[in-house]
Amino acid sequence: MFSNRKIVLVIVLLITLSITAYVLIVVIPTRLAQRSYEGARQIGHDISKIFQVTPEVTVKNTVVLEQQTPIMELATLSQTFQHRYEWTNTWLGSTKKIKMTGSFHAKAGFDLSNKFSLEINDDVAVVTLPGPKLLSLESMDDVTFEDENGFINWVNMDDRSKAVNAFTSDAKRYAQEAAFVARAQEEMEKKMTEILRLHGKRAEIRYTEIERIPSY
């Protein structure tokens, strides 16, 4: 039979093992998880400081920060460009022309009505964004016109209206096909990668969809 001393030692040993198991199984993982959640929240706050929007942040399927979008569009590139266009109309072999030159202000970036999220797994952060797109195109009201009448086909006010619409559509197509959208994407990826690098994370950036350029 065990002596009282041996019984006490066994009890102490069992208590020690129980405490050690509790620390290893519950306390340490909980503290590590809390640190991971705090770090993830800080990443979300840092992104918010730069872009004025907060993504949904998850750590191993646990949401630690909800998406907050006080603005619906995030423009990462804003640029003014000059555009030229020639509108023509031919009637009974007679062609009239309107040549136009003017400036447009283009903004490219991301439509935040779609989900913007950040999933952190160990040292990798997966960023999911809607595809970059041309957000807006605004005429700078400096359009100049040069009319050229045909022999029996003269320019009128209705022609001016049609020409301006065609001019704007052509400028939009140019802006979509130019490097504006690609540069907006590059700017976002550059800033996002730098933010995550400062937190010791490697960025993996994915897009839900890439806008297709329409044909006119």
N, CA, C and O of each residue as an XYZ file, in Angstrom:
864
protein
N       0.838     -1.205      0.000
C       0.000      0.000      0.000
C       0.872      1.254      0.000
O       1.985      1.269      0.526
N       0.320      2.310     -0.614
C       1.062      3.557     -0.662
C       1.092      4.202      0.715
O       0.114      4.166      1.462
N       2.219      4.782      1.025
C       2.321      5.575      2.243
C       1.673      6.930      1.996
O       1.453      7.333      0.854
N       1.373      7.623      3.087
C       0.775      8.961      2.958
C       1.655      9.898      2.151
O       1.165     10.738      1.396
N       2.958      9.743      2.321
C       3.899     10.618      1.593
C       3.825     10.376      0.105
O       3.847     11.319     -0.686
N       3.737      9.095     -0.286
C       3.669      8.768     -1.707
C       2.357      9.270     -2.315
O       2.313      9.744     -3.450
N       1.302      9.148     -1.527
C       0.007      9.623     -2.012
C       0.054     11.122     -2.279
O      -0.436     11.599     -3.303
N       0.653     11.860     -1.342
C       0.784     13.305     -1.511
C       1.593     13.636     -2.749
O       1.240     14.541     -3.504
N       2.679     12.903     -2.959
C       3.525     13.150     -4.132
C       2.763     12.885     -5.429
O       2.891     13.630     -6.401
N       1.976     11.825     -5.428
C       1.179     11.499     -6.625
C       0.156     12.609     -6.900
O      -0.035     13.024     -8.043
N      -0.498     13.083     -5.825
C      -1.484     14.164     -5.982
C      -0.828     15.424     -6.522
O      -1.345     16.069     -7.434
N       0.342     15.771     -5.934
C       1.071     16.951     -6.401
C       1.462     16.801     -7.859
O       1.357     17.740     -8.648
N       1.921     15.589     -8.209
C       2.321     15.331     -9.598
C       1.141     15.485    -10.540
O       1.264     16.083    -11.609
N      -0.020     14.936    -10.138
C      -1.210     15.038    -10.981
C      -1.657     16.488    -11.147
O      -2.054     16.908    -12.235
N      -1.586     17.247    -10.048
C      -1.952     18.671    -10.114
C      -1.006     19.426    -11.035
O      -1.426     20.254    -11.844
N       0.301     19.119    -10.892
C       1.308     19.782    -11.740
C       1.081     19.462    -13.207
O       1.160     20.344    -14.062
N       0.796     18.188    -13.498
C       0.546     17.783    -14.882
C      -0.714     18.462    -15.425
O      -0.764     18.867    -16.586
N      -1.725     18.577    -14.568
C      -2.974     19.212    -15.007
C      -2.758     20.692    -15.327
O      -3.245     21.210    -16.332
N      -2.003     21.361    -14.429
C      -1.716     22.779    -14.660
C      -0.903     22.974    -15.932
O      -1.182     23.864    -16.736
N       0.120     22.118    -16.100
C       0.965     22.208    -17.305
C       0.149     21.979    -18.568
O       0.302     22.698    -19.555
N      -0.729     20.959    -18.532
C      -1.567     20.668    -19.698
C      -2.501     21.842    -20.001
O      -2.706     22.196    -21.162
N      -3.069     22.445    -18.942
C      -3.969     23.594    -19.118
C      -3.238     24.764    -19.757
O      -3.766     25.423    -20.653
N      -2.010     25.020    -19.287
C      -1.216     26.120    -19.843
C      -0.898     25.853    -21.303
O      -1.016     26.744    -22.144
N      -0.488     24.603    -21.608
C      -0.094     24.268    -22.982
C      -1.282     24.225    -23.930
O      -1.180     24.640    -25.084
N      -2.395     23.728    -23.444
C      -3.542     23.513    -24.330
C      -4.460     24.735    -24.404
O      -5.053     25.006    -25.449
N      -4.577     25.472    -23.296
C      -5.553     26.565    -23.245
C      -4.896     27.936    -23.191
O      -5.165     28.788    -24.038
N      -4.028     28.156    -22.191
C      -3.507     29.502    -21.955
C      -2.635     29.991    -23.103
O      -2.874     31.070    -23.643
N      -1.620     29.206    -23.484
C      -0.682     29.644    -24.532
C      -1.390     29.842    -25.871
O      -1.217     30.892    -26.490
N      -2.198     28.855    -26.354
C      -2.912     29.095    -27.620
C      -3.827     30.311    -27.568
O      -3.945     31.042    -28.552
N      -4.479     30.533    -26.420
C      -5.373     31.690    -26.293
C      -4.605     32.993    -26.404
O      -5.031     33.918    -27.097
N      -3.467     33.063    -25.718
C      -2.656     34.283    -25.778
C      -2.099     34.506    -27.183
O      -2.058     35.636    -27.670
N      -1.669     33.417    -27.834
C      -1.150     33.544    -29.199
C      -2.254     34.021    -30.143
O      -2.020     34.852    -31.021
N      -3.461     33.484    -29.948
C      -4.585     33.890    -30.790
C      -4.911     35.362    -30.570
O      -5.162     36.101    -31.522
N      -4.906     35.786    -29.289
C      -5.192     37.187    -28.983
C      -4.172     38.115    -29.621
O      -4.523     39.165    -30.161
N      -2.901     37.717    -29.553
C      -1.859     38.532    -30.189
C      -2.063     38.582    -31.693
O      -1.886     39.627    -32.319
N      -2.439     37.438    -32.273
C      -2.684     37.384    -33.714
C      -3.855     38.268    -34.094
O      -3.799     38.966    -35.106
N      -4.931     38.249    -33.288
C      -6.095     39.078    -33.563
C      -5.748     40.561    -33.429
O      -6.163     41.377    -34.252
N      -4.995     40.902    -32.401
C      -4.594     42.299    -32.199
C      -3.739     42.794    -33.360
O      -3.903     43.919    -33.830
N      -2.819     41.935    -33.817
C      -1.979     42.303    -34.956
C      -2.802     42.494    -36.213
O      -2.552     43.410    -36.996
N      -3.800     41.614    -36.409
C      -4.663     41.716    -37.594
C      -5.492     42.990    -37.550
O      -5.661     43.659    -38.569
N      -6.009     43.327    -36.372
C      -6.781     44.567    -36.239
C      -5.907     45.780    -36.547
O      -6.355     46.729    -37.191
N      -4.670     45.743    -36.087
C      -3.762     46.862    -36.343
C      -3.495     47.014    -37.835
O      -3.416     48.132    -38.343
N      -3.355     45.889    -38.541
C      -3.178     45.950    -39.997
C      -4.388     46.627    -40.634
O      -4.240     47.483    -41.505
N      -5.594     46.237    -40.194
C      -6.816     46.851    -40.717
C      -6.858     48.346    -40.461
O      -7.267     49.116    -41.330
N      -6.433     48.765    -39.257
C      -6.419     50.189    -38.927
C      -5.393     50.941    -39.776
O      -5.645     52.073    -40.190
N      -4.237     50.322    -40.039
C      -3.209     50.956    -40.869
C      -3.700     51.129    -42.304
O      -3.438     52.152    -42.937
N      -4.412     50.123    -42.813
C      -4.985     50.231    -44.156
C      -6.006     51.366    -44.197
O      -6.070     52.118    -45.169
N      -6.798     51.481    -43.142
C      -7.810     52.537    -43.066
C      -7.175     53.922    -43.080
O      -7.715     54.845    -43.690
N      -6.024     54.078    -42.407
C      -5.344     55.375    -42.385
C      -4.887     55.793    -43.776
O      -4.923     56.976    -44.117
N      -4.457     54.824    -44.579
C      -3.944     55.121    -45.922
C      -5.079     55.344    -46.920
O      -5.062     56.316    -47.675
N      -6.074     54.438    -46.923
C      -7.104     54.450    -47.959
C      -8.442     55.024    -47.497
O      -9.346     55.200    -48.313
N      -8.585     55.318    -46.198
C      -9.834     55.832    -45.642
C     -10.966     54.820    -45.731
O     -12.135     55.197    -45.651
N     -10.645     53.553    -45.893
C     -11.625     52.466    -45.862
C     -11.000     51.309    -45.087
O      -9.779     51.154    -45.063
N     -11.851     50.498    -44.454
C     -11.374     49.364    -43.671
C     -11.878     48.072    -44.297
O     -13.085     47.919    -44.489
N     -10.986     47.138    -44.622
C     -11.438     45.862    -45.178
C     -11.969     44.942    -44.082
O     -11.725     45.175    -42.898
N     -12.693     43.904    -44.477
C     -13.031     42.854    -43.524
C     -11.754     42.054    -43.270
O     -11.122     41.583    -44.216
N     -11.375     41.899    -42.020
C     -10.137     41.199    -41.676
C     -10.476     39.909    -40.941
O     -11.193     39.932    -39.940
N      -9.963     38.786    -41.434
C     -10.176     37.499    -40.788
C      -8.840     36.835    -40.483
O      -7.868     36.980    -41.224
N      -8.818     36.108    -39.381
C      -7.647     35.315    -38.992
C      -8.111     33.881    -38.822
O      -8.826     33.557    -37.874
N      -7.699     33.021    -39.748
C      -8.074     31.601    -39.694
C      -9.583     31.441    -39.495
O     -10.049     30.774    -38.572
N     -10.323     32.084    -40.406
C     -11.785     32.004    -40.482
C     -12.524     32.738    -39.364
O     -13.744     32.613    -39.255
N     -11.812     33.500    -38.530
C     -12.451     34.295    -37.488
C     -12.410     35.769    -37.887
O     -11.333     36.331    -38.090
N     -13.584     36.393    -37.998
C     -13.642     37.813    -38.360
C     -13.249     38.652    -37.144
O     -13.896     38.584    -36.099
N     -12.193     39.437    -37.287
C     -11.736     40.282    -36.181
C     -11.999     41.760    -36.443
O     -11.875     42.586    -35.538
N     -12.363     42.094    -37.688
C     -12.659     43.486    -38.030
C     -13.634     43.498    -39.201
O     -13.381     42.877    -40.233
N     -14.746     44.205    -39.037
C     -15.757     44.269    -40.090
C     -15.368     45.309    -41.143
O     -14.681     46.287    -40.847
N     -15.824     45.074    -42.382
C     -15.570     46.033    -43.454
C     -16.331     47.325    -43.188
O     -17.515     47.301    -42.853
N     -15.643     48.452    -43.340
C     -16.253     49.765    -43.172
C     -15.897     50.606    -44.392
O     -14.723     50.875    -44.648
N     -16.914     51.022    -45.145
C     -16.676     51.779    -46.371
C     -17.501     53.057    -46.364
O     -18.608     53.077    -46.902
N     -16.979     54.129    -45.761
C     -17.699     55.402    -45.776
C     -17.801     55.996    -47.180
O     -18.657     56.842    -47.440
N     -16.927     55.552    -48.083
C     -17.011     55.964    -49.485
C     -17.254     54.708    -50.321
O     -16.818     53.620    -49.946
N     -17.939     54.851    -51.436
C     -18.281     53.689    -52.256
C     -17.262     53.427    -53.351
O     -17.259     52.356    -53.957
N     -16.401     54.399    -53.607
C     -15.376     54.213    -54.627
C     -14.034     54.682    -54.095
O     -13.932     55.729    -53.456
N     -13.018     53.898    -54.367
C     -11.662     54.235    -53.938
C     -10.815     54.523    -55.173
O     -10.442     53.606    -55.903
N     -10.514     55.791    -55.402
C      -9.691     56.195    -56.552
C      -8.223     56.194    -56.134
O      -7.834     56.921    -55.219
N      -7.413     55.381    -56.799
C      -5.982     55.346    -56.500
C      -5.161     56.048    -57.576
O      -3.943     56.173    -57.454
N      -5.845     56.510    -58.642
C      -5.154     57.279    -59.679
C      -6.094     58.345    -60.222
O      -7.250     58.065    -60.540
N      -5.591     59.559    -60.325
C      -6.357     60.675    -60.866
C      -5.459     61.416    -61.853
O      -4.359     61.843    -61.505
N      -5.941     61.564    -63.091
C      -5.082     62.165    -64.110
C      -5.894     62.914    -65.155
O      -6.995     62.501    -65.520
N      -5.333     64.025    -65.631
C      -5.946     64.820    -66.699
C      -5.215     64.558    -68.007
O      -3.986     64.498    -68.037
N      -5.972     64.402    -69.087
C      -5.356     64.180    -70.398
C      -6.119     64.963    -71.457
O      -7.297     65.276    -71.285
N      -5.435     65.275    -72.556
C      -6.065     65.992    -73.675
C      -6.447     64.985    -74.746
O      -5.709     64.044    -75.037
N      -7.627     65.209    -75.328
C      -8.140     64.253    -76.311
C      -8.565     64.985    -77.584
O      -9.069     66.108    -77.538
N      -8.351     64.326    -78.706
C      -8.750     64.867    -80.011
C      -9.644     63.859    -80.717
O      -9.463     62.647    -80.607
N     -10.616     64.400    -81.447
C     -11.548     63.506    -82.139
C     -12.115     64.223    -83.361
O     -12.306     65.439    -83.352
N     -12.381     63.447    -84.410
C     -12.973     64.008    -85.628
C     -14.265     63.269    -85.947
O     -14.263     62.066    -86.210
N     -15.358     64.004    -85.920
C     -16.666     63.448    -86.256
C     -16.976     63.769    -87.714
O     -16.739     64.891    -88.163
N     -17.503     62.796    -88.457
C     -17.816     63.011    -89.878
C     -19.206     62.497    -90.211
O     -19.727     61.591    -89.561
N     -19.790     63.089    -91.231
C     -21.076     62.642    -91.744
C     -21.087     62.882    -93.245
O     -20.731     63.960    -93.721
N     -21.509     61.845    -93.988
C     -21.538     61.957    -95.454
C     -22.974     61.797    -95.958
O     -23.683     60.871    -95.565
N     -23.386     62.710    -96.830
C     -24.727     62.675    -97.420
C     -24.621     63.053    -98.893
O     -24.104     64.113    -99.246
N     -25.122     62.164    -99.739
C     -25.064     62.358   -101.189
C     -23.641     62.673   -101.650
O     -23.428     63.537   -102.500
N     -22.680     61.964   -101.079
C     -21.282     62.134   -101.470
C     -20.612     63.363   -100.897
O     -19.438     63.613   -101.173
N     -21.340     64.139   -100.099
C     -20.781     65.350    -99.503
C     -20.516     65.096    -98.010
O     -21.425     64.693    -97.285
N     -19.282     65.328    -97.548
C     -18.891     65.015    -96.169
C     -18.641     66.286    -95.362
O     -17.920     67.187    -95.790
N     -19.253     66.333    -94.193
C     -18.978     67.425    -93.257
C     -18.220     66.863    -92.063
O     -18.373     65.692    -91.716
N     -17.397     67.707    -91.434
C     -16.549     67.262    -90.336
C     -16.610     68.257    -89.180
O     -16.792     69.460    -89.368
N     -16.452     67.711    -87.989
C     -16.265     68.540    -86.798
C     -15.054     67.986    -86.055
O     -15.067     66.851    -85.580
N     -14.017     68.801    -85.964
C     -12.818     68.397    -85.240
C     -12.865     68.998    -83.832
O     -13.107     70.194    -83.668
N     -12.632     68.162    -82.826
C     -12.737     68.610    -81.435
C     -11.466     68.296    -80.658
O     -10.832     67.258    -80.847
N     -11.121     69.219    -79.787
C      -9.986     69.039    -78.879
C     -10.407     69.524    -77.494
O     -11.011     70.587    -77.355
N     -10.085     68.736    -76.479
C     -10.453     69.143    -75.122
C      -9.811     68.248    -74.076
O      -9.255     67.200    -74.404
N      -9.889     68.662    -72.821
C      -9.272     67.928    -71.717
C     -10.318     67.163    -70.910
O     -11.463     67.596    -70.778
N      -9.902     66.027    -70.379
C     -10.755     65.209    -69.514
C      -9.977     64.856    -68.248
O      -8.755     64.710    -68.257
N     -10.735     64.726    -67.161
C     -10.135     64.300    -65.890
C     -10.641     62.897    -65.581
O     -11.841     62.688    -65.401
N      -9.723     61.936    -65.522
C     -10.089     60.539    -65.307
C      -9.675     60.076    -63.913
O      -8.607     60.433    -63.415
N     -10.549     59.270    -63.289
C     -10.227     58.628    -62.022
C     -10.388     57.126    -62.178
O     -11.405     56.649    -62.681
N      -9.383     56.388    -61.744
C      -9.422     54.925    -61.823
C      -9.177     54.348    -60.439
O      -8.433     54.915    -59.639
N      -9.810     53.217    -60.167
C      -9.638     52.608    -58.847
C     -10.579     51.442    -58.657
O     -10.669     50.564    -59.514
N     -11.301     51.428    -57.505
C     -12.052     50.245    -57.115
C     -13.454     50.610    -56.617
O     -13.637     51.584    -55.887
N     -14.430     49.810    -57.029
C     -15.812     49.979    -56.599
C     -15.998     49.213    -55.289
O     -16.038     47.982    -55.285
N     -16.111     49.942    -54.179
C     -16.156     49.305    -52.867
C     -17.562     48.887    -52.434
O     -17.777     48.532    -51.275
N     -18.524     48.931    -53.375
C     -19.809     48.315    -53.065
C     -19.648     46.802    -53.077
O     -20.497     46.074    -52.562
N     -18.547     46.332    -53.673
C     -18.178     44.921    -53.642
C     -17.213     44.679    -52.480
O     -16.658     45.626    -51.922
N     -17.020     43.436    -52.125
C     -16.272     43.085    -50.918
C     -14.779     43.382    -51.035
O     -14.143     43.088    -52.047
N     -14.248     43.965    -49.982
C     -12.819     44.233    -49.825
C     -12.406     43.531    -48.534
O     -12.808     43.947    -47.448
N     -11.600     42.459    -48.646
C     -11.303     41.659    -47.464
C      -9.822     41.312    -47.366
O      -9.069     41.389    -48.336
N      -9.441     40.926    -46.148
C      -8.059     40.567    -45.837
C      -8.091     39.330    -44.955
O      -8.624     39.376    -43.847
N      -7.530     38.228    -45.430
C      -7.495     36.974    -44.670
C      -6.046     36.664    -44.300
O      -5.196     36.496    -45.175
N      -5.775     36.591    -43.013
C      -4.409     36.397    -42.533
C      -4.216     34.964    -42.057
O      -4.932     34.487    -41.177
N      -3.246     34.290    -42.647
C      -2.879     32.939    -42.240
C      -1.372     32.894    -42.034
O      -0.603     32.868    -42.995
N      -0.961     32.884    -40.765
C       0.461     32.878    -40.407
C       1.164     34.084    -41.023
O       0.852     35.222    -40.673
N       2.120     33.850    -41.945
C       2.892     34.966    -42.499
C       2.388     35.424    -43.862
O       3.050     36.220    -44.528
N       1.217     34.928    -44.291
C       0.643     35.304    -45.587
C      -0.684     36.025    -45.363
O      -1.509     35.588    -44.560
N      -0.881     37.128    -46.077
C      -2.138     37.880    -46.020
C      -2.747     37.904    -47.417
O      -2.163     38.449    -48.353
N      -3.918     37.311    -47.544
C      -4.610     37.265    -48.835
C      -5.588     38.435    -48.912
O      -6.552     38.500    -48.149
N      -5.334     39.350    -49.831
C      -6.181     40.532    -50.022
C      -7.106     40.269    -51.210
O      -6.646     39.922    -52.298
N      -8.401     40.436    -50.995
C      -9.370     40.250    -52.079
C     -10.068     41.574    -52.362
O     -10.643     42.197    -51.470
N     -10.004     41.987    -53.626
C     -10.554     43.270    -54.057
C     -11.423     43.085    -55.298
O     -11.228     42.133    -56.053
N     -12.382     43.992    -55.514
C     -13.041     44.014    -56.824
C     -12.023     44.449    -57.868
O     -11.048     45.125    -57.540
N     -12.239     44.072    -59.112
C     -11.291     44.437    -60.152
C     -11.186     45.940    -60.340
O     -12.183     46.645    -60.180
N     -10.008     46.452    -60.675
C      -9.849     47.891    -60.924
C     -10.631     48.309    -62.159
O     -10.843     47.514    -63.075
N     -11.058     49.573    -62.173
C     -11.868     50.041    -63.298
C     -11.755     51.560    -63.419
O     -11.238     52.230    -62.525
N     -12.241     52.085    -64.529
C     -12.368     53.532    -64.697
C     -13.589     53.962    -63.903
O     -14.706     53.542    -64.205
N     -13.387     54.791    -62.896
C     -14.483     55.197    -62.016
C     -15.266     56.381    -62.559
O     -16.490     56.429    -62.437
N     -14.562     57.337    -63.158
C     -15.258     58.523    -63.662
C     -14.430     59.199    -64.741
O     -13.208     59.058    -64.801
N     -15.126     59.931    -65.583
C     -14.484     60.717    -66.634
C     -15.232     62.035    -66.735
O     -16.434     62.049    -67.002
N     -14.538     63.134    -66.524
C     -15.175     64.449    -66.482
C     -14.543     65.402    -67.494
O     -13.322     65.556    -67.537
N     -15.382     66.037    -68.304
C     -14.893     67.022    -69.262
C     -14.471     68.284    -68.520
O     -15.121     68.699    -67.561
N     -13.371     68.894    -68.975
C     -12.843     70.088    -68.312
C     -13.397     71.385    -68.915
O     -12.921     72.471    -68.586
N     -14.386     71.279    -69.784
C     -15.065     72.447    -70.375
C     -14.131     73.352    -71.171
O     -14.325     74.567    -71.214
N     -13.121     72.764    -71.799
C     -12.233     73.559    -72.647
C     -12.256     73.046    -74.089
O     -11.277     73.177    -74.823
N     -13.389     72.461    -74.479
C     -13.498     71.871    -75.817
C     -13.523     72.954    -76.888
O     -14.253     73.940    -76.780
N     -12.729     72.757    -77.902
C     -12.725     73.658    -79.062
C     -13.224     72.891    -80.278
O     -12.987     71.690    -80.404
N     -13.919     73.595    -81.176
C     -14.506     72.980    -82.360
C     -13.931     73.611    -83.626
O     -13.663     74.811    -83.684
N     -13.754     72.780    -84.614
C     -13.358     73.264    -85.941
C     -14.279     72.599    -86.965
O     -14.154     71.410    -87.254
N     -15.207     73.393    -87.505
C     -16.194     72.847    -88.432
C     -15.676     72.888    -89.869
O     -14.954     73.804    -90.261
N     -16.058     71.884    -90.632
C     -15.722     71.845    -92.058
C     -16.970     71.375    -92.807
O     -17.330     70.200    -92.750
N     -17.628     72.308    -93.512
C     -18.856     71.970    -94.220
C     -18.573     71.226    -95.514
O     -17.555     71.433    -96.174
N     -19.526     70.341    -95.857
C     -19.472     69.711    -97.166
C     -20.081     70.644    -98.201
O     -20.613     71.698    -97.852
N     -20.007     70.263    -99.475
C     -20.506     71.132   -100.545
C     -22.005     71.360   -100.398
O     -22.485     72.483   -100.557
N     -22.747     70.293   -100.092
C     -24.192     70.435    -99.891
C     -24.615     69.866    -98.529
O     -25.799     69.636    -98.286
N     -23.642     69.646    -97.653
C     -23.912     69.018    -96.365
C     -23.249     69.860    -95.270
O     -22.063     69.705    -94.977
N     -24.042     70.752    -94.678
C     -23.479     71.721    -93.751
C     -23.652     71.286    -92.290
O     -24.580     70.557    -91.941
N     -22.729     71.759    -91.455
C     -22.775     71.465    -90.016
C     -23.898     72.274    -89.360
O     -24.050     73.467    -89.624
N     -24.698     71.598    -88.486
C     -25.753     72.291    -87.732
C     -25.642     71.948    -86.239
O     -24.745     71.214    -85.823
N     -26.568     72.493    -85.449
C     -26.496     72.298    -84.001
C     -26.718     70.840    -83.593
O     -26.134     70.368    -82.618
N     -27.547     70.147    -84.328
C     -27.771     68.723    -84.031
C     -26.479     67.934    -84.247
O     -26.170     66.997    -83.510
N     -25.738     68.338    -85.274
C     -24.446     67.680    -85.524
C     -23.492     67.912    -84.349
O     -22.755     67.009    -83.953
N     -23.512     69.116    -83.801
C     -22.638     69.434    -82.656
C     -22.942     68.496    -81.477
O     -22.034     67.978    -80.826
N     -24.237     68.293    -81.223
C     -24.644     67.427    -80.114
C     -24.174     65.993    -80.335
O     -23.643     65.358    -79.425
N     -24.372     65.493    -81.544
C     -23.922     64.138    -81.871
C     -22.393     64.030    -81.772
O     -21.863     63.024    -81.301
N     -21.708     65.064    -82.215
C     -20.250     65.054    -82.212
C     -19.706     65.043    -80.784
O     -18.744     64.335    -80.485
N     -20.330     65.835    -79.901
C     -19.880     65.885    -78.503
C     -20.074     64.531    -77.831
O     -19.200     64.080    -77.091
N     -21.211     63.875    -78.077
C     -21.448     62.558    -77.496
C     -20.419     61.548    -77.979
O     -19.901     60.746    -77.201
N     -20.130     61.598    -79.280
C     -19.136     60.680    -79.841
C     -17.742     60.988    -79.304
O     -16.948     60.082    -79.052
N     -17.457     62.266    -79.133
C     -16.175     62.718    -78.584
C     -15.971     62.184    -77.163
O     -14.892     61.693    -76.831
N     -17.016     62.281    -76.322
C     -16.940     61.798    -74.950
C     -16.797     60.285    -74.893
O     -16.013     59.760    -74.102
N     -17.557     59.581    -75.733
C     -17.460     58.115    -75.780
C     -16.069     57.661    -76.215
O     -15.526     56.690    -75.687
N     -15.506     58.370    -77.177
C     -14.169     58.015    -77.644
C     -13.117     58.286    -76.568
O     -12.158     57.527    -76.426
N     -13.300     59.374    -75.809
C     -12.375     59.684    -74.718
C     -12.466     58.620    -73.628
O     -11.450     58.245    -73.042
N     -13.678     58.131    -73.353
C     -13.850     57.078    -72.351
C     -13.171     55.798    -72.796
O     -12.508     55.131    -72.002
N     -13.335     55.456    -74.067
C     -12.681     54.256    -74.586
C     -11.168     54.390    -74.492
O     -10.474     53.436    -74.142
N     -10.662     55.579    -74.806
C      -9.218     55.814    -74.707
C      -8.738     55.652    -73.261
O      -7.708     55.030    -73.000
N      -9.510     56.228    -72.323
C      -9.110     56.153    -70.914
C      -9.101     54.714    -70.416
O      -8.233     54.333    -69.630
N     -10.067     53.910    -70.871
C     -10.126     52.511    -70.463
C      -8.989     51.688    -71.080
O      -8.453     50.774    -70.453
N      -8.638     52.032    -72.311
C      -7.596     51.274    -72.988
C      -6.193     51.764    -72.635
O      -5.214     51.041    -72.820
N      -6.099     52.994    -72.127
C      -4.799     53.548    -71.740
C      -4.327     52.884    -70.453
O      -4.962     51.953    -69.958
N      -3.219     53.363    -69.919
C      -2.599     52.726    -68.754
C      -3.206     53.149    -67.426
O      -2.712     52.743    -66.375
N      -4.280     53.966    -67.444
C      -4.830     54.487    -66.201
C      -5.263     53.378    -65.240
O      -4.892     53.386    -64.066
N      -6.047     52.428    -65.743
C      -6.571     51.368    -64.884
C      -5.441     50.484    -64.360
O      -5.421     50.116    -63.186
N      -4.500     50.147    -65.247
C      -3.367     49.310    -64.825
C      -2.526     50.017    -63.779
O      -2.039     49.386    -62.841
N      -2.354     51.319    -63.932
C      -1.557     52.078    -62.962
C      -2.280     52.204    -61.627
O      -1.643     52.211    -60.574
N      -3.610     52.305    -61.665
C      -4.386     52.338    -60.425
C      -4.220     51.024    -59.670
O      -4.102     51.014    -58.445
N      -4.211     49.931    -60.401
C      -4.003     48.615    -59.796
C      -2.598     48.505    -59.204
O      -2.425     48.007    -58.091
N      -1.605     48.968    -59.947
C      -0.221     48.909    -59.466
C      -0.042     49.739    -58.199
O       0.669     49.333    -57.279
N      -0.692     50.907    -58.154
C      -0.568     51.776    -56.989
C      -1.184     51.120    -55.751
O      -0.611     51.175    -54.663
N      -2.344     50.505    -55.922
C      -2.982     49.805    -54.807
C      -2.102     48.655    -54.312
O      -1.886     48.509    -53.109
N      -1.597     47.844    -55.237
C      -0.779     46.697    -54.860
C       0.514     47.130    -54.165
O       0.967     46.489    -53.217
N       1.091     48.213    -54.644
C       2.331     48.728    -54.040
C       2.103     49.144    -52.592
O       2.873     48.769    -51.708
N       1.051     49.915    -52.349
C       0.772     50.397    -50.998
C       0.358     49.251    -50.075
O       0.788     49.194    -48.922
N      -0.476     48.337    -50.581
C      -0.936     47.228    -49.761
C       0.227     46.308    -49.383
O       0.322     45.852    -48.244
N       1.102     46.041    -50.342
C       2.259     45.192    -50.077
C       3.173     45.808    -49.031
O       3.713     45.102    -48.179
N       3.348     47.121    -49.093
C       4.219     47.811    -48.138
C       3.626     47.777    -46.727
O       4.348     47.542    -45.758
N       2.319     48.010    -46.608
C       1.667     47.966    -45.296
C       1.846     46.585    -44.663
O       2.204     46.477    -43.491
N       1.599     45.546    -45.434
C       1.684     44.183    -44.899
C       3.124     43.787    -44.602
O       3.388     43.050    -43.652
N       4.052     44.277    -45.414
C       5.472     43.972    -45.170
C       5.922     44.523    -43.824
O       6.700     43.884    -43.117
N       5.433     45.710    -43.468
C       5.793     46.313    -42.188
C       5.277     45.484    -41.003
O       5.780     45.596    -39.885
N       4.265     44.654    -41.270
C       3.736     43.778    -40.223
C       4.259     42.340    -40.363
O       3.756     41.420    -39.718
N       5.271     42.168    -41.211
C       5.875     40.850    -41.370
C       5.035     39.877    -42.167
O       5.175     38.665    -42.003
N       4.148     40.390    -43.043
C       3.273     39.536    -43.839
C       3.591     39.659    -45.328
O       3.931     40.732    -45.825
N       3.472     38.542    -46.013
C       3.637     38.548    -47.470
C       2.253     38.691    -48.103
O       1.334     37.933    -47.792
N       2.119     39.667    -48.989
C       0.815     39.950    -49.594
C       0.546     39.041    -50.790
O       1.409     38.822    -51.640
N      -0.663     38.527    -50.824
C      -1.152     37.789    -51.991
C      -2.461     38.453    -52.393
O      -3.465     38.325    -51.692
N      -2.455     39.165    -53.520
C      -3.597     39.995    -53.903
C      -4.409     39.317    -55.004
O      -3.875     38.916    -56.038
N      -5.708     39.201    -54.755
C      -6.617     38.562    -55.699
C      -7.748     39.527    -56.049
O      -8.079     40.418    -55.267
N      -8.337     39.342    -57.231
C      -9.427     40.200    -57.694
C     -10.650     39.353    -58.004
O     -10.544     38.280    -58.598
N     -11.814     39.849    -57.593
C     -13.045     39.094    -57.825
C     -13.416     39.083    -59.299
O     -13.990     38.113    -59.794
N     -13.089     40.162    -60.001
C     -13.339     40.247    -61.437
C     -12.553     41.413    -62.019
O     -12.272     42.400    -61.340
N     -12.206     41.274    -63.291
C     -11.531     42.347    -64.018
C     -12.499     42.877    -65.051
O     -13.054     42.113    -65.841
N     -12.706     44.196    -65.048
C     -13.665     44.801    -65.975
C     -13.234     44.612    -67.423
O     -12.084     44.854    -67.790
N     -14.186     44.174    -68.226
C     -13.934     44.044    -69.664
C     -14.186     45.387    -70.345
O     -15.173     46.068    -70.064
N     -13.279     45.751    -71.238
C     -13.411     47.035    -71.944
C     -14.459     46.912    -73.034
O     -14.321     46.073    -73.924
N     -15.521     47.741    -72.986
C     -16.572     47.636    -73.999
C     -16.088     48.163    -75.342
O     -15.193     49.005    -75.411
N     -16.685     47.662    -76.387
C     -16.380     48.155    -77.738
C     -17.483     49.101    -78.163
O     -18.648     48.925    -77.807
N     -17.099     50.108    -78.931
C     -18.081     51.123    -79.372
C     -18.237     51.027    -80.883
O     -19.009     51.782    -81.474
